[in-house]
Amino acid sequence: MARLILFNKPFGVLSQFTDRSSPTPRATLSDFISTKGVYPAGRLDRDSEGLLLLCDDGRLQARIADPRFKLAKTYLVQVEGDPHEADLEPLRRGMRLKDGPTLPAGVERIAPPDLWPRDPPIRVRKSIPDSWLRVTLREGRNRQVRRMTAAVGLPTLRLVRWSIGDWTLEGIAPGTSMEINLP
């Protein structure tokens, strides 16, 4: 029976169990996850928050993380600016980034979601509005959502991965996890 852990990764936590690359200790998964024998299925940047899946089954890990399986990943993204529909069209069509073209993304403006406060808070500029988007990708390049929103003039202020496939953060507080036993 495969074990799957849904973890709500806080801002500033590395998506790995150890950190040997920094002279000053940084928060890692080992500060939150005590279960042995599980490994992250994919990554989530240190400055991003939200759903990170960990499992003890290599096949399941590959199915979740490998872009060829095109498992949908949905992000709640706070951006700087007040985008119009035309501003979001390049994201929906697919766009060219430095590492090549992206697949089309599902993108819609949403009302500010009811999320936990971020620590530290995002920077706020009184003269520049911010907005929230729901972005769904079926690929997972390094910092892809941030690079895509920046390319259309909407820098990302906060990024929360809300779901991967059918698994969501619903009911999981930051820094906590929920374990699921899969057949």
C-alpha positions in Angstrom: 0.0 0.0 0.0 1.5 3.3 -1.1 1.6 6.2 1.4 1.0 9.8 0.2 1.4 12.9 2.4 -0.2 16.2 1.5 1.9 18.9 3.0 1.1 22.6 3.1 4.6 24.0 2.7 5.1 27.4 4.3 7.0 30.3 2.7 10.7 30.0 3.2 10.9 26.2 3.5 13.0 24.2 1.1 11.4 21.2 -0.7 14.0 18.8 0.6 14.9 17.2 3.8 18.5 18.5 4.2 20.3 21.8 3.4 24.0 21.5 2.9 24.3 24.4 0.5 23.9 27.2 2.9 26.3 28.2 5.8 23.2 29.4 7.8 20.5 26.8 8.5 17.3 27.1 6.5 14.0 25.4 7.2 13.6 22.1 5.4 10.9 19.4 5.2 12.6 17.6 8.1 11.4 20.5 10.4 7.8 19.4 9.6 7.7 15.8 8.3 8.8 13.0 10.6 7.6 10.1 8.5 10.6 8.1 7.2 10.9 6.8 3.7 8.9 9.4 1.9 10.2 11.8 -0.7 8.8 14.9 -2.5 7.0 14.2 -5.8 8.2 17.4 -7.5 9.4 20.7 -6.0 8.0 24.0 -4.8 10.3 27.0 -4.7 11.4 28.2 -1.3 9.5 31.5 -1.9 6.3 29.7 -2.9 3.8 28.1 -0.5 1.2 25.4 -0.7 0.7 21.8 -1.7 3.7 19.5 -1.8 3.1 15.8 -2.2 5.5 13.3 -0.6 5.2 9.5 -1.2 7.0 6.2 -0.7 6.3 4.8 -4.1 8.6 5.5 -7.0 6.0 4.9 -9.7 3.5 7.2 -8.0 6.2 9.8 -7.5 7.1 9.7 -11.2 3.4 9.9 -12.2 2.9 13.0 -10.0 6.2 14.8 -10.9 7.0 13.8 -14.5 5.7 16.5 -17.0 4.9 13.8 -19.6 1.9 12.7 -17.4 0.6 16.3 -17.6 -1.0 16.2 -14.2 -2.8 19.5 -13.6 -1.3 21.8 -11.0 -3.4 24.8 -9.9 -1.9 27.9 -8.3 -3.4 30.9 -6.6 -1.3 33.8 -7.7 -1.2 37.4 -6.4 0.2 39.7 -9.1 1.2 43.3 -9.2 -1.2 45.2 -11.5 -4.8 45.1 -12.7 -4.8 42.8 -15.7 -7.4 42.9 -18.5 -8.5 39.7 -20.3 -6.2 40.7 -23.2 -3.2 40.7 -20.8 -4.0 37.1 -19.8 -4.4 35.8 -23.4 -0.6 35.0 -24.0 -0.7 32.7 -20.9 -3.8 31.0 -22.2 -2.4 30.5 -25.7 1.0 29.4 -24.5 4.0 31.7 -24.7 7.7 31.6 -25.4 10.1 31.7 -22.4 13.9 31.6 -22.6 13.7 27.8 -22.2 11.1 27.4 -25.0 7.4 27.5 -25.6 5.0 26.8 -22.8 1.8 24.7 -23.1 -1.4 26.8 -22.8 -2.4 27.5 -19.2 -5.8 27.8 -17.7 -5.9 31.4 -16.3 -8.8 33.4 -14.7 -9.0 36.4 -12.4 -10.5 35.5 -9.0 -11.5 37.4 -5.9 -8.9 37.5 -3.2 -8.9 34.0 -1.7 -9.4 33.3 2.0 -5.8 32.3 2.7 -3.6 32.4 5.9 -1.4 35.4 6.3 2.0 35.1 4.8 5.1 35.4 7.0 6.7 37.7 6.1 3.9 39.6 4.4 4.3 40.6 0.7 5.5 44.0 -0.2 2.6 46.4 -0.9 2.7 49.5 -3.0 0.0 52.0 -2.3 0.1 53.4 -5.9 0.1 50.0 -7.7 -2.9 47.7 -7.4 -2.7 43.9 -7.0 -4.9 41.2 -8.3 -5.4 37.4 -7.9 -5.3 34.8 -10.6 -6.0 31.1 -10.7 -3.4 29.5 -13.0 -3.5 25.8 -14.0 -0.5 24.2 -15.7 0.1 20.8 -17.1 3.9 21.1 -17.1 6.3 22.2 -14.4 9.3 24.2 -15.3 11.5 26.0 -12.8 9.7 29.1 -11.6 7.3 28.8 -14.6 4.3 30.7 -13.2 6.5 33.6 -12.0 8.3 33.8 -15.3 5.0 33.7 -17.3 3.3 36.4 -15.2 6.5 38.6 -15.4 6.6 38.2 -19.2 3.1 39.8 -19.5 4.0 42.6 -17.1 2.4 41.2 -14.0 5.1 40.3 -11.4 4.1 37.6 -8.9 3.9 38.8 -5.3 2.6 35.6 -3.8 2.3 32.1 -5.2 0.3 29.3 -3.5 0.0 25.9 -5.1 -3.6 24.9 -4.3 -3.9 21.5 -6.0 -2.1 18.8 -7.9 -4.6 16.6 -9.8 -7.5 15.8 -7.4 -5.4 16.5 -4.2 -5.9 19.9 -2.7 -4.9 22.0 0.4 -8.5 22.0 1.6 -8.4 21.8 5.4 -4.6 21.6 5.7 -3.0 24.5 7.6 0.4 25.8 6.8 3.2 23.6 8.2 0.8 20.7 8.7 0.2 17.5 6.7 -2.4 14.9 6.0 -1.5 11.3 5.2 -3.5 9.2 2.7 -3.1 5.4 2.2 -3.5 4.5 -1.5 -4.4 1.0 -2.7 
